[in-house]
Amino acid sequence: MNDLVNHRLRHSWSADGGAASLPDRAVRWLGQRIGPVGVDRGSRVDSRRNVPGSAVPEAARAELAALLGDEYVLLDGSQRLDRASGLSYLDLVRARAGAEEVPVPDAVLLPADPEQVQAVLDVCVRHDVGVVPFGGGTSVVGGVAALRGDKAAVVALDLVRLDELVSVDPVSRIAVLQAGVRGPEAERLLAAHGFTLGHVPQSFERATIGGFAATRSAGQASSGYGRFEDMVAGLRLATPKGEWRLGVAPASAAGPDLRHLAVGSEGTLGVITEVALRVRPLPDQRYYEGWVVDGWQAGAAAVRKLAQDHGLADVTRLSDVDETKVSFALNAGWKTTALRAYLAARGIRNPCLLIVGWEGDVGRRRARTRAMLRCADAHRIGPALGQSWLRGRFSGPRQRDTLLDHGVCVETLETATYWSTVDELHDAVRDALTTSLGRAIVMCHVSHAYETGASLYFTVLASRDDADPAGQWQRAKAAASEVITGLGTISHHHAVGVDHAPYLAAEIGTLGVEVLRAAKAAVDPTGILNPGKLLG
Amino acid sequence: MNDLVNHRLRHSWSADGGAASLPDRAVRWLGQRIGPVGVDRGSRVDSRRNVPGSAVPEAARAELAALLGDEYVLLDGSQRLDRASGLSYLDLVRARAGAEEVPVPDAVLLPADPEQVQAVLDVCVRHDVGVVPFGGGTSVVGGVAALRGDKAAVVALDLVRLDELVSVDPVSRIAVLQAGVRGPEAERLLAAHGFTLGHVPQSFERATIGGFAATRSAGQASSGYGRFEDMVAGLRLATPKGEWRLGVAPASAAGPDLRHLAVGSEGTLGVITEVALRVRPLPDQRYYEGWVVDGWQAGAAAVRKLAQDHGLADVTRLSDVDETKVSFALNAGWKTTALRAYLAARGIRNPCLLIVGWEGDVGRRRARTRAMLRCADAHRIGPALGQSWLRGRFSGPRQRDTLLDHGVCVETLETATYWSTVDELHDAVRDALTTSLGRAIVMCHVSHAYETGASLYFTVLASRDDADPAGQWQRAKAAASEVITGLGTISHHHAVGVDHAPYLAAEIGTLGVEVLRAAKAAVDPTGILNPGKLLG
């Protein structure tokens, strides 16, 4: 039992011992650019004493305990607090402040299997209790906030016990995984059969199969393995109207593809309990390397060429000038002096770092990508930068915790648009963030490229306004979101949650929102599923 | 004006002068296998005299005429009959019999642009008139049948005047085409900008952009260019609740992807007026060739290998033993004697023909496919068979007309499933059709292959039961559909229409059907859009 709950996060990514250090040199470098940092402003208030009592009606609690067993219905304040929110900057700031306004679920439920999930929903419908599906808790958009909507009580439905590889069909290359399986465990289970999923978002270490599906996740190797929705062959959902299974063939013309309604539904249309996924053979090789392009526009043009002429590496990741500068400054592992000489010798004034990596059939594809990059005036630096990126690929959230300890406002946001708008959107978001935050570092990379366009992923570093840290970021985020609306999507892979809900209608139309509301009413007529998410 | 309406079909594919001939040799060959054929049983009753008067209320007609102009509101019986149905075997048989039970639309409306389409819907909502969107009229599942549902009148909304290339974004490689643009015209318009769509279903010559989107079409080169839904970047729809636009980025995590709800909605959720499509550079080369594999299972395994190891040609098409026999028997252009000697020399007893074709960057990819096919014990015959297939790729419907003239019951049906079920489904559908039809030729090919599975496309030839030609096919189709339900999808690229509606709930769940009904109610509360289709 302790195994099931003790992996929890205590509202930071570093609590499980993986804290990142911030060298003095980096602290000084940052201080010169964004203002005062380095003072230890990381003190955290113990919120545990403030957790209110559970509002779950006793009759409901008794039914749930009879169903799941007493030990799988947690009312303890500490356990409930651990599932109260995700891991956005706002979540972290509020948690550190011990803010009493953060809503806390009234119970944590730990069902064992899809049947128990269905039975829990039936109980919650009868007692009109809200249900927040909870996987890895890594949402950065408020997707797991314990909002009540019009319900008197809300529970966190933690799917951690749905941890099985249900089946593997090696001929069709499809594996069925339960929703609570986390990234590394999914890979371990599949590797025993010679397969990989290849889905490695930055949240990989904690995020779950169900969460990947519910949020339309995209991994760092999406250029090779596809977005998560490209992997989904089928889904099993529990809904207040009963179980719902989707997916009978690789492709179909039997009406709209409802798998695309379930994927991205963020727990509002059902609780995803199992996902049938396209898997691939475990790669026997992987190779990563760094290139440099002179200037953002030249870099974007090179990535566009790769995407449109079928030359993308499995990982293709282009940093803009500012992100490249920070990478060079903060990563001591890179031989900065040698690199500077290399760039100078080639007359490169505005280096943009391009990381490319191949898995599996490396040789043939690497030759093609390299030839295309050379044609695009890119310069190969070598494998050291690629390896360095690979080692640090999941470290972002840990670095963020450390930066928070140093009084830095640090957050990311992301979007995507068509190629002809990429430059305009890049500049407009940068401007909006800089205008709002003043002295700040705003950096960006393209990590997902398509024939028709690309994602843009921004990271922001500013000196934290300790008087109003949440307001400081909310204003900057709102400025960026206003700019994004009309030029791109409000989220390429972080989902909608609470934070992006105000911008959804501008993207899919008020009619689109009405259609989603109608779909929700059909499967969840009393609205118990994830109140306040996606549709606001 | 005549240009706009005279391309019509008169309920056959051959009426525009492209009739296929059936050599005596082929007639004899067929007769030996399926029983009496060759007698001229193609007599057609002139249905025109039976067309009932229009039931469109005079007030509605006047409003529509004021909106579109008198000449674009057609009440003439002949024009209405021409949009009364699609081109399934049942449609053709009924049309030939001059069957009075075929419902005929009460008017044909010819709006000029998306704004007029929207205005037409507004009029039809006010007067409670049903609307059947009509593109190329090539549906083989009853998708354009002029069903009234609970409405007193229904109109065919012919989109032929929405014939423009709206815009081309060469950087993002996206073109916006209006819904009424037919396949060849789309290619002509795009070619002027150096682009191609690459979408070539058998209905290519007549089917439209709007129809491709509404039915989730898949073309013969889908292995290279993708299914039609893979090309859709965005859509513009007219609905009773106003215009609806979808698609702001190549990929998004802003909730469910509603483009996948619009694509495949078959006119029930809105009238698609414009589609933004991913385009590709016009190929400067194309190369097609034939291979032979010994036996169906070996052939399917070879195609699976290509699909799973990224070696598919742009066109990859495997015929089973029976389809291969018919191809060899009916196509005099192939050097049958030489082929027999070739097969005998290699000990191939159950030849299965495999057509592969590449467009654009031929050399590199051809080498890879060929190497993989050799490893899979496939034997290359050469380009003649490939070229022969390419020449005849759109001739199926014309041959069908000729076969109908000769008293043959001839129809196709298709499905898709995961690789581990392909053989079982192939055999089960064959058995079901043969059991129902008695002496019949049932042949099958895989024309769309995916990493996880493949389509199966069956063609059936039997001696027609002139006493009950419709019932003869309906019983066979029902038997096949029962088998398909549970093993695969009821349609891989023909859509649902009327014919497949009874099987939809088994595929997407009664909950899936309820969700679609709810979505429809949100955009079309009075149910004027394509009554009786998709949802029955």
Chai-1 contact restraints between the chains, C-beta under 6 A:
chainA,res_idxA,chainB,res_idxB,connection_type,confidence,min_distance_angstrom,max_distance_angstrom,comment,restraint_id
A,D169,B,S420,contact,1.0,0.0,6.0,A-B,restraint_1
A,V171,B,W419,contact,1.0,0.0,6.0,A-B,restraint_2
A,V171,B,S420,contact,1.0,0.0,6.0,A-B,restraint_3
A,S172,B,Y418,contact,1.0,0.0,6.0,A-B,restraint_4
A,S172,B,W419,contact,1.0,0.0,6.0,A-B,restraint_5
A,S172,B,S420,contact,1.0,0.0,6.0,A-B,restraint_6
A,S172,B,T452,contact,1.0,0.0,6.0,A-B,restraint_7
A,S172,B,G453,contact,1.0,0.0,6.0,A-B,restraint_8
A,R173,B,E451,contact,1.0,0.0,6.0,A-B,restraint_9
A,R173,B,T452,contact,1.0,0.0,6.0,A-B,restraint_10
A,I174,B,T452,contact,1.0,0.0,6.0,A-B,restraint_11
A,T215,B,A253,contact,1.0,0.0,6.0,A-B,restraint_12
A,R216,B,A253,contact,1.0,0.0,6.0,A-B,restraint_13
A,R227,B,A251,contact,1.0,0.0,6.0,A-B,restraint_14
A,A233,B,T452,contact,1.0,0.0,6.0,A-B,restraint_15
A,K241,B,L511,contact,1.0,0.0,6.0,A-B,restraint_16
A,W244,B,G509,contact,1.0,0.0,6.0,A-B,restraint_17
A,W244,B,L511,contact,1.0,0.0,6.0,A-B,restraint_18
A,V248,B,T489,contact,1.0,0.0,6.0,A-B,restraint_19
A,V248,B,E507,contact,1.0,0.0,6.0,A-B,restraint_20
A,A249,B,A416,contact,1.0,0.0,6.0,A-B,restraint_21
A,A249,B,T417,contact,1.0,0.0,6.0,A-B,restraint_22
A,A249,B,G488,contact,1.0,0.0,6.0,A-B,restraint_23
A,A249,B,T489,contact,1.0,0.0,6.0,A-B,restraint_24
A,P250,B,Y450,contact,1.0,0.0,6.0,A-B,restraint_25
A,P250,B,T452,contact,1.0,0.0,6.0,A-B,restraint_26
A,P250,B,G453,contact,1.0,0.0,6.0,A-B,restraint_27
A,A251,B,R227,contact,1.0,0.0,6.0,A-B,restraint_28
A,A251,B,A416,contact,1.0,0.0,6.0,A-B,restraint_29
A,S252,B,T489,contact,1.0,0.0,6.0,A-B,restraint_30
A,A253,B,T215,contact,1.0,0.0,6.0,A-B,restraint_31
A,A253,B,R216,contact,1.0,0.0,6.0,A-B,restraint_32
A,A253,B,S491,contact,1.0,0.0,6.0,A-B,restraint_33
A,A253,B,H492,contact,1.0,0.0,6.0,A-B,restraint_34
A,A253,B,H493,contact,1.0,0.0,6.0,A-B,restraint_35
A,A253,B,A495,contact,1.0,0.0,6.0,A-B,restraint_36
A,A254,B,T489,contact,1.0,0.0,6.0,A-B,restraint_37
A,A254,B,I490,contact,1.0,0.0,6.0,A-B,restraint_38
A,A254,B,S491,contact,1.0,0.0,6.0,A-B,restraint_39
A,A254,B,V496,contact,1.0,0.0,6.0,A-B,restraint_40
A,A254,B,E507,contact,1.0,0.0,6.0,A-B,restraint_41
A,G255,B,G264,contact,1.0,0.0,6.0,A-B,restraint_42
A,G255,B,V496,contact,1.0,0.0,6.0,A-B,restraint_43
A,G255,B,L534,contact,1.0,0.0,6.0,A-B,restraint_44
A,P256,B,L261,contact,1.0,0.0,6.0,A-B,restraint_45
A,P256,B,G264,contact,1.0,0.0,6.0,A-B,restraint_46
A,P256,B,S265,contact,1.0,0.0,6.0,A-B,restraint_47
A,D257,B,H260,contact,1.0,0.0,6.0,A-B,restraint_48
A,L258,B,I508,contact,1.0,0.0,6.0,A-B,restraint_49
A,L258,B,G512,contact,1.0,0.0,6.0,A-B,restraint_50
A,H260,B,D257,contact,1.0,0.0,6.0,A-B,restraint_51
A,H260,B,H260,contact,1.0,0.0,6.0,A-B,restraint_52
A,L261,B,P256,contact,1.0,0.0,6.0,A-B,restraint_53
A,G264,B,G255,contact,1.0,0.0,6.0,A-B,restraint_54
A,G264,B,P256,contact,1.0,0.0,6.0,A-B,restraint_55
A,S265,B,P256,contact,1.0,0.0,6.0,A-B,restraint_56
A,R278,B,E451,contact,1.0,0.0,6.0,A-B,restraint_57
A,R278,B,T452,contact,1.0,0.0,6.0,A-B,restraint_58
A,A416,B,A249,contact,1.0,0.0,6.0,A-B,restraint_59
A,A416,B,A251,contact,1.0,0.0,6.0,A-B,restraint_60
A,T417,B,A249,contact,1.0,0.0,6.0,A-B,restraint_61
A,Y418,B,S172,contact,1.0,0.0,6.0,A-B,restraint_62
A,W419,B,V171,contact,1.0,0.0,6.0,A-B,restraint_63
A,W419,B,S172,contact,1.0,0.0,6.0,A-B,restraint_64
A,S420,B,D169,contact,1.0,0.0,6.0,A-B,restraint_65
A,S420,B,V171,contact,1.0,0.0,6.0,A-B,restraint_66
A,S420,B,S172,contact,1.0,0.0,6.0,A-B,restraint_67
A,Y450,B,P250,contact,1.0,0.0,6.0,A-B,restraint_68
A,E451,B,R173,contact,1.0,0.0,6.0,A-B,restraint_69
A,E451,B,R278,contact,1.0,0.0,6.0,A-B,restraint_70
A,T452,B,S172,contact,1.0,0.0,6.0,A-B,restraint_71
A,T452,B,R173,contact,1.0,0.0,6.0,A-B,restraint_72
A,T452,B,I174,contact,1.0,0.0,6.0,A-B,restraint_73
A,T452,B,A233,contact,1.0,0.0,6.0,A-B,restraint_74
A,T452,B,P250,contact,1.0,0.0,6.0,A-B,restraint_75
A,T452,B,R278,contact,1.0,0.0,6.0,A-B,restraint_76
A,G453,B,S172,contact,1.0,0.0,6.0,A-B,restraint_77
A,G453,B,P250,contact,1.0,0.0,6.0,A-B,restraint_78
A,G488,B,A249,contact,1.0,0.0,6.0,A-B,restraint_79
A,T489,B,V248,contact,1.0,0.0,6.0,A-B,restraint_80
A,T489,B,A249,contact,1.0,0.0,6.0,A-B,restraint_81
A,T489,B,S252,contact,1.0,0.0,6.0,A-B,restraint_82
A,T489,B,A254,contact,1.0,0.0,6.0,A-B,restraint_83
A,I490,B,A254,contact,1.0,0.0,6.0,A-B,restraint_84
A,S491,B,A253,contact,1.0,0.0,6.0,A-B,restraint_85
A,S491,B,A254,contact,1.0,0.0,6.0,A-B,restraint_86
A,H492,B,A253,contact,1.0,0.0,6.0,A-B,restraint_87
A,H493,B,A253,contact,1.0,0.0,6.0,A-B,restraint_88
A,A495,B,A253,contact,1.0,0.0,6.0,A-B,restraint_89
A,V496,B,A254,contact,1.0,0.0,6.0,A-B,restraint_90
A,V496,B,G255,contact,1.0,0.0,6.0,A-B,restraint_91
A,E507,B,V248,contact,1.0,0.0,6.0,A-B,restraint_92
A,E507,B,A254,contact,1.0,0.0,6.0,A-B,restraint_93
A,I508,B,L258,contact,1.0,0.0,6.0,A-B,restraint_94
A,G509,B,W244,contact,1.0,0.0,6.0,A-B,restraint_95
A,L511,B,K241,contact,1.0,0.0,6.0,A-B,restraint_96
A,L511,B,W244,contact,1.0,0.0,6.0,A-B,restraint_97
A,G512,B,L258,contact,1.0,0.0,6.0,A-B,restraint_98
A,E514,B,A522,contact,1.0,0.0,6.0,A-B,restraint_99
A,V515,B,A519,contact,1.0,0.0,6.0,A-B,restraint_100
A,V515,B,A522,contact,1.0,0.0,6.0,A-B,restraint_101
A,A518,B,A518,contact,1.0,0.0,6.0,A-B,restraint_102
A,A518,B,A519,contact,1.0,0.0,6.0,A-B,restraint_103
A,A518,B,A522,contact,1.0,0.0,6.0,A-B,restraint_104
A,A519,B,V515,contact,1.0,0.0,6.0,A-B,restraint_105
A,A519,B,A518,contact,1.0,0.0,6.0,A-B,restraint_106
A,A519,B,A519,contact,1.0,0.0,6.0,A-B,restraint_107
A,A522,B,E514,contact,1.0,0.0,6.0,A-B,restraint_108
A,A522,B,V515,contact,1.0,0.0,6.0,A-B,restraint_109
A,A522,B,A518,contact,1.0,0.0,6.0,A-B,restraint_110
A,L534,B,G255,contact,1.0,0.0,6.0,A-B,restraint_111
